[in-house]
Amino acid sequence: MSHVYRLLHSFARMYIVSKCCKALPVLVLFLIFTTRVCAQIVNIEEMRITGTNDSLRWYGALKGAFSIAKVQEQTVRLHGESRVQYKHRRQVWLLLLNADFLRAGGRAFSNAAFAHLRYNYKLRKPLSWELYAQQQTNRLLLIKSRTLVGSGLRQRFFVNKAQNSRLYLGTAWLYEQNYFVENYGQQAWQRWSNYVSITLRQQKTGTVLQGTTYWQPAFSDFRNYRFSTEWSLETPIGKHLRFSTDFAYSLDRGLPNAAPLGIYAWQNGLVWRL
C-alpha cells in the first residue's frame, strides 16, 4: 500500500499550500463537545464538502477542539480534522485527515486517527463512479492498523430541488486488511459496502439535517457485518456562527471478542463560516 501513502502525503502537501488561497471558504475556529467515542466506521458522506461554487476548484475546512478539566482526576481531550476537496469538470478529489485523543485519570478513552483519499468521476449527471483508499487506527477498539481500498457507484436523487435537498444511494466492493493489537492477529475480508445518505435543507432558516446509514457485510459471511448510522443538525445562531449537534451509532462484528461490539457518540459544537 506504499502508493496509497504517497498519494496521501502528496495531497497533504497540496492542502498546506492551499490554505493561503481564497479557495478555503470555511474555517472552524472552536468546537464545544459533550462526549464522543471515535467509531471504527468512517462516515465519508458526512465529510463531503457540499454547496460549493462551481467557479472554484479548491475547498477546505479545519476543525479543532481542546479541553482540560480536573475534579479528582485530570481530563484532557484533543480533537482535530481537516478536509480538502478539489473539483474540476467531472472529477472530484477528496482528502480527509482526522485525529482524536481523550485521556482521563491516567487512562486513554479515545486514541484514534485516519486518513482517507477518494476519487469521484461523474459518469452522467446523477450517477458517479468512486475509487478510494483509507488508513486507520483505533487502539481502544483493538485496531492497530486497518488498510482498505474500494470502488463502486453512487446515485443522486433530489428530494426537493428548490431547497437543494438530496438523497444518495451507494454500493461498492472493498478489500480491507486488519492488524489487531497484542495477540489478536490479523484478518482480511472483501466486503459489500452499501449506504443511504440524505441531506435536508431549509433555505429560509438555514437549517441543515444530514443522515447516513452504512451496512457492510463480508461476502464470505453476511453475519460478519458493520453497521453505522450518523445524524447531524446545524442551525444558524448569527450571520457567521452556527450551532451543530451530531449523533452516531456503530456496530462491528468483525472485531476481536474483547473489543466493544457497539459504540455511540454525541457531540455539540460551534462552527464559524466565512
C-alpha positions as CSV (number, residue, x, y, z in Angstrom):
1,M,0.0,0.0,0.0
2,S,3.0,2.3,-0.3
3,H,1.5,4.0,-3.3
4,V,-1.6,4.9,-1.2
5,Y,0.6,6.5,1.4
6,R,2.5,8.5,-1.2
7,L,-0.8,9.8,-2.6
8,L,-2.0,10.8,0.9
9,H,1.3,12.6,1.6
10,S,1.1,14.5,-1.7
11,F,-2.4,15.7,-1.1
12,A,-1.5,16.7,2.4
13,R,1.3,19.0,1.0
14,M,-1.2,20.4,-1.5
15,Y,-3.5,21.2,1.4
16,I,-0.9,23.2,3.3
17,V,-0.2,25.3,0.2
18,S,-3.9,25.8,-0.5
19,K,-4.6,27.3,3.0
20,C,-3.0,30.5,1.8
21,C,-5.5,30.8,-1.1
22,K,-9.0,32.3,-1.1
23,A,-10.3,28.9,-2.1
24,L,-10.7,27.8,1.5
25,P,-14.1,29.4,2.5
26,V,-14.7,27.5,5.7
27,L,-12.8,27.7,8.9
28,V,-14.0,26.1,12.1
29,L,-12.5,28.2,15.0
30,F,-13.7,26.4,18.0
31,L,-15.7,23.3,18.9
32,I,-17.7,22.6,22.2
33,F,-18.4,19.0,22.9
34,T,-20.2,16.8,25.4
35,T,-18.8,13.4,24.7
36,R,-17.5,11.4,21.8
37,V,-16.0,8.0,21.0
38,C,-14.3,7.7,17.7
39,A,-16.0,5.0,15.6
40,Q,-14.4,2.3,13.6
41,I,-16.7,3.1,10.6
42,V,-15.8,6.4,9.0
43,N,-18.8,8.3,7.6
44,I,-17.4,9.8,4.4
45,E,-20.8,11.1,3.3
46,E,-21.0,13.5,6.3
47,M,-17.5,14.8,5.5
48,R,-18.1,15.7,1.8
49,I,-17.9,19.4,1.1
50,T,-21.3,20.4,-0.4
51,G,-22.9,23.6,-1.6
52,T,-19.8,24.8,-3.4
53,N,-19.4,27.3,-6.2
54,D,-18.6,25.6,-9.5
55,S,-16.3,28.6,-10.5
56,L,-13.9,27.5,-7.7
57,R,-11.9,24.3,-7.7
58,W,-10.4,24.1,-4.2
59,Y,-12.3,23.9,-1.0
60,G,-11.2,23.1,2.6
61,A,-12.1,23.1,6.3
62,L,-10.4,22.9,9.6
63,K,-11.9,21.7,12.8
64,G,-10.4,21.5,16.3
65,A,-11.1,21.2,20.0
66,F,-9.2,21.3,23.2
67,S,-10.5,20.7,26.7
68,I,-8.8,20.2,30.1
69,A,-10.7,19.8,33.4
70,K,-10.0,18.4,36.9
71,V,-12.3,17.4,39.8
72,Q,-10.4,14.5,41.3
73,E,-8.7,13.3,38.2
74,Q,-7.5,15.4,35.2
75,T,-9.3,15.0,31.9
76,V,-7.6,16.1,28.6
77,R,-9.2,16.0,25.2
78,L,-7.7,16.9,21.8
79,H,-9.5,16.6,18.5
80,G,-8.6,17.8,15.1
81,E,-9.7,17.2,11.5
82,S,-9.1,18.7,8.1
83,R,-10.8,18.3,4.7
84,V,-9.6,19.2,1.3
85,Q,-11.7,18.9,-1.9
86,Y,-10.7,19.6,-5.5
87,K,-13.4,19.8,-8.2
88,H,-12.8,20.1,-11.9
89,R,-15.5,19.3,-14.5
90,R,-16.5,15.6,-13.9
91,Q,-13.8,14.9,-11.4
92,V,-13.7,15.4,-7.6
93,W,-10.8,14.5,-5.3
94,L,-11.4,14.4,-1.5
95,L,-8.8,14.1,1.3
96,L,-9.7,13.7,4.9
97,L,-7.4,13.7,8.0
98,N,-8.7,13.1,11.5
99,A,-7.2,12.5,15.0
100,D,-8.9,12.1,18.4
101,F,-7.4,11.8,21.8
102,L,-9.2,11.6,25.2
103,R,-7.4,10.8,28.5
104,A,-8.9,10.8,32.0
105,G,-7.5,9.7,35.3
106,G,-4.3,8.4,33.6
107,R,-6.4,6.2,31.2
108,A,-6.9,6.6,27.5
109,F,-10.6,6.6,26.5
110,S,-10.1,7.6,22.9
111,N,-6.9,7.1,20.7
112,A,-7.8,7.1,17.0
113,A,-6.8,8.6,13.7
114,F,-7.5,8.0,10.0
115,A,-6.6,9.3,6.5
116,H,-8.9,8.9,3.6
117,L,-8.4,9.7,-0.1
118,R,-11.3,9.4,-2.6
119,Y,-11.7,10.0,-6.3
120,N,-15.1,10.6,-7.9
121,Y,-15.9,10.7,-11.6
122,K,-19.4,11.7,-12.9
123,L,-20.5,9.1,-15.4
124,R,-23.7,11.0,-16.1
125,K,-25.4,13.7,-14.1
126,P,-26.9,11.7,-11.3
127,L,-24.5,8.7,-11.4
128,S,-20.9,8.7,-10.3
129,W,-18.0,6.1,-10.0
130,E,-15.8,6.2,-7.0
131,L,-12.4,4.9,-6.1
132,Y,-11.0,5.3,-2.5
133,A,-8.2,4.2,-0.1
134,Q,-8.1,4.6,3.7
135,Q,-5.6,4.1,6.5
136,Q,-7.0,3.9,10.1
137,T,-6.0,3.1,13.7
138,N,-8.1,2.8,16.8
139,R,-6.4,1.0,19.7
140,L,-9.4,1.2,22.0
141,L,-11.2,-1.0,19.5
142,L,-8.0,-3.2,19.3
143,I,-7.3,-2.0,15.7
144,K,-3.6,-1.4,15.4
145,S,-3.9,-0.7,11.6
146,R,-6.7,-1.1,9.1
147,T,-6.0,-0.5,5.4
148,L,-8.7,-0.6,2.8
149,V,-9.3,0.1,-0.8
150,G,-12.6,0.0,-2.7
151,S,-14.6,1.0,-5.7
152,G,-18.3,1.5,-6.5
153,L,-21.2,3.6,-7.8
154,R,-23.1,6.5,-6.2
155,Q,-26.5,7.7,-7.4
156,R,-28.1,11.0,-6.6
157,F,-31.8,11.8,-6.2
158,F,-33.4,15.2,-5.4
159,V,-35.9,15.2,-2.5
160,N,-36.6,18.9,-3.0
161,K,-34.7,20.5,-5.8
162,A,-35.7,24.1,-4.8
163,Q,-34.2,23.5,-1.3
164,N,-31.3,21.5,-2.7
165,S,-32.4,18.6,-0.5
166,R,-30.8,15.3,-1.8
167,L,-30.8,11.6,-1.3
168,Y,-27.8,9.4,-2.3
169,L,-27.6,5.7,-2.6
170,G,-24.2,4.0,-2.9
171,T,-22.9,0.4,-3.3
172,A,-19.2,-0.7,-3.6
173,W,-16.8,-3.5,-3.3
174,L,-14.0,-3.0,-0.7
175,Y,-11.0,-5.0,0.5
176,E,-9.7,-4.5,4.0
177,Q,-6.6,-5.7,5.9
178,N,-6.8,-5.6,9.7
179,Y,-3.9,-5.8,12.1
180,F,-5.1,-6.1,15.7
181,V,-3.2,-5.2,18.8
182,E,-1.5,-7.6,21.2
183,N,-2.0,-11.2,20.3
184,Y,-5.3,-10.9,18.3
185,G,-3.5,-11.4,15.0
186,Q,-4.8,-10.2,11.6
187,Q,-7.8,-10.6,9.3
188,A,-8.6,-9.7,5.7
189,W,-12.0,-9.5,4.1
190,Q,-13.8,-8.5,1.0
191,R,-16.9,-6.5,1.9
192,W,-20.1,-5.3,0.2
193,S,-20.4,-1.7,1.3
194,N,-23.9,-0.1,1.0
195,Y,-25.2,3.3,2.2
196,V,-28.1,5.7,2.0
197,S,-27.5,9.4,2.7
198,I,-29.9,12.2,3.0
199,T,-29.4,16.0,3.2
200,L,-32.4,18.2,4.0
201,R,-32.0,22.0,3.8
202,Q,-34.4,24.7,4.9
203,Q,-33.3,27.8,2.9
204,K,-35.4,30.2,4.8
205,T,-33.8,29.4,8.2
206,G,-30.5,28.0,7.0
207,T,-31.0,24.7,9.0
208,V,-29.4,21.6,7.6
209,L,-30.1,18.0,8.6
210,Q,-27.8,15.2,7.4
211,G,-28.1,11.5,8.0
212,T,-26.2,8.5,6.7
213,T,-26.5,4.8,7.3
214,Y,-24.0,2.1,6.2
215,W,-24.3,-1.7,6.0
216,Q,-21.1,-3.5,5.1
217,P,-21.3,-7.4,5.3
218,A,-18.4,-9.6,4.3
219,F,-19.0,-11.6,1.1
220,S,-17.9,-14.8,2.8
221,D,-20.2,-14.5,5.8
222,F,-23.1,-11.9,6.0
223,R,-23.1,-12.4,9.8
224,N,-19.8,-10.6,9.8
225,Y,-21.0,-7.1,9.1
226,R,-20.5,-3.5,10.1
227,F,-23.5,-1.2,10.7
228,S,-23.3,2.6,11.2
229,T,-25.8,5.4,11.4
230,E,-24.9,9.1,11.9
231,W,-27.0,12.2,12.0
232,S,-26.0,15.9,12.1
233,L,-28.1,19.0,12.6
234,E,-26.7,22.5,12.0
235,T,-28.6,25.7,12.9
236,P,-27.6,29.4,12.4
237,I,-27.4,31.5,15.6
238,G,-25.8,34.5,13.8
239,K,-24.6,35.8,10.5
240,H,-21.5,33.5,10.5
241,L,-21.9,31.5,13.7
242,R,-23.8,28.1,13.7
243,F,-24.6,25.5,16.3
244,S,-24.2,21.9,15.4
245,T,-25.1,18.6,17.1
246,D,-24.1,15.2,16.0
247,F,-25.2,11.7,17.0
248,A,-23.7,8.4,15.7
249,Y,-24.0,4.7,16.5
250,S,-22.0,1.8,15.0
251,L,-21.6,-1.9,15.4
252,D,-18.8,-4.1,14.1
253,R,-19.0,-7.9,14.2
254,G,-15.5,-8.3,12.6
255,L,-13.5,-7.1,15.7
256,P,-11.9,-9.4,18.3
257,N,-14.2,-10.6,21.0
258,A,-12.5,-8.4,23.6
259,A,-13.4,-5.2,21.6
260,P,-16.7,-3.4,22.3
261,L,-19.5,-4.6,19.9
262,G,-21.5,-1.4,19.6
263,I,-20.5,2.2,20.4
264,Y,-22.2,5.6,20.2
265,A,-21.2,9.3,20.0
266,W,-22.9,12.6,20.8
267,Q,-21.1,15.9,20.1
268,N,-22.2,19.5,20.2
269,G,-20.2,22.4,18.7
270,L,-19.9,25.9,17.3
271,V,-19.0,26.5,13.6
272,W,-17.8,29.7,12.1
273,R,-18.4,30.1,8.4
274,L,-17.0,33.0,6.3
